């Protein structure tokens, strides 16, 4: 034994370390890694033959129609419904098919046909899309903008997710924001109980506040301020809006109330949000925060902090239009190591944020439909880490803001 | 299954090693072969059939060719025991068989790796359309095809004199440490060990240490620096000049530590079983000419092209135009071997041009310089890696423009550079240090030292924890 120890000290240390680590990590997950690899390998097609689709502007329409049609188990009228509403999104209301099953099922409302459609859409159409490409007609980029329930609620919502004027809310499912006169739509579902002190399932999908949004050019953003976290840093790095960006990795409302500094990326100067707001008068302020609040306190505490930030902005920037923006969902590949960063938690945050909109000077923007599939996950081709957009897709996000501008 | 996955480190490897050491030494090749096929099957369960078919067919071809040679020798010398002699004329039938062998193996590689690419480009050139056909690339085919070819040609050239059994041949090709990404071993380097190898405790000790060091290079250095490159590559070519160069250096390091780490892991794993697999990297970024760089980077691949393509064509011992042509062939093939895309061809051809220029004597002169050669290499090589890394040609174009100071208008400016530098400087500094010879030489010299052993053990533990956390990126872990 002594001989072994003198000759093989590393080996003995390695065996001990490996044993301890393996027990600590758990063999179950490692064994699953192997079976998953084999299953994955067996599932792959060795040779795939794809019929070439004629190149048209409305790639999405074709795909969603065919994807829906391929759904063996979905009723035929669903396929019809999907293709109708996406082919002419602005006239989606014409589709007179009965409103889909309004049972309070919590899960994705629209079924998976849209998910498949959005996954099969080529990515090239997004790359470097110039602003002009996504203006005008009901273009492919904007079709999926509503959150999870676009086509099915086409007679209530327009293609931007706004509640149509005069549309009656389907019984039981639509509620309007508590504040009267605020046209922010919520779609209720039965929440799934969550055992967490940090978040709950809100039981509500949120939609962009209805307003007379205009398409604007870049001069609109010259007096705009974006307040955000690393995702907004990405927009500063890769987007092309000529705005000020007060954002940094990890920034959140918790850091704001603790008066911790963040960075004005345009100059690199570190300062608190108060200092940033005191330095300049802005015409528009975009707040895109919340995800880094995940581990800080209860949902009520978050709502309070967020409201405090909105109030601070209102107080210091009396003339600004405030956009309270949705947090983007995670991709299904994102690993929620801490149990607080998942799409239910995001929906919970977004619900709190949407309630801050008053429809007068504060508007809630939810662009998740544009980036997500119908299961509510960030589309896998748009990201590598499951949480941030790839640089080239920030153009989509910027374009969304160009098309959702309130002009006073 | 990657070497740097928990299932390999904590399930496959221990189970295999236990089985291997418990097997009586004469049957250990069989254990290793079966384990290697399982290893391949876990990663590529459907292509295992293709792989085994390739092994069987190639072994059959080998036996047929060896038999032809044997019969010729018997006839000629009237002897019965001689299996082969160096000076015997090679029968025509054997030549034909060798040609068939090469064609078969190259055709397999070609079909699985390049079919989709060729089809796409033929269609584009002829402006025809049709169904898009893509073929899934079998794991490791680029590497095992080269090992098979090297075996068959070496045997033909009489470099392999002894008879080789099916298990020995298959073990040589399939041995899991080098099956998927090399080093590309020649049969002569492990042939003796395949017949008989000694069991030594020192092999286990050093094998595990080498494996841990390689794992550290991959997980702690390559993966971490990789996040910086990913961050920059996300821009799709829209980057400012300093960021573009930062990206080029980050990628150069990532690629090096990734591949070097993998090779060191492979060498360590082979050592555990008593095999001595050749080194694949020799501090390449310390080179002073492009030719020298390629004598130090992915050395077993360079050797393959030199021995089986460049020399048979005549190498540089012929007229200048012919030498240039030979270089062209070698580098076009090297480029395409790395991937079925135009950027790889361009990348290979850049080296064709650079090395052709160096052939005029400039290379030899550069290797004598103290500073200039280094500076040139440290500018040229990272730039060429960008051609290697970016497959999308318009994107590559705008990235290259950014590198020479013509960034796209909307490219993020200096703030992005300083922000990235602020976050990654220590990692980059560490990377630069590991690009020099000092850490390697220190490790080689002091690997028996107990403190070094403890440090390597710490690297192993830390790497395993990093893999488990699934966070190849410490920065993206919680706060983002």
Interface residues (C-beta under 8 A of the other chain):
Chain A: X4 X7 X8 X9 X10 X11 X13 X14 X17 X18 X21 X22 X25 X27 X29 X30 X31 X33 X34 X37 X38 X41 X42 X44 X45 X46 X47 X48 X49 X50 X51 X52 X127 X128 X229 X230 X231 X233 X234 X236 X237 X238 X240 X249 X250 X265 X266 X267 X268 X291 X292 X295 X335 X337 X338 X384 X385 X387 X388 X390 X391 X392
Chain B: X1 X5 X6 X7 X9 X10 X11 X12 X14 X41 X42 X43 X44 X45 X46 X47 X129 X130 X131 X132 X133 X134 X135 X136 X201 X202 X204 X205 X208 X209 X212 X230 X233 X234 X235 X236 X238 X410 X412 X415 X416 X418 X419 X450 X453 X454 X456 X457 X460 X461 X464 X465 X468 X469 X470 X471 X473 X475 X476 X477 X478 X479 X480
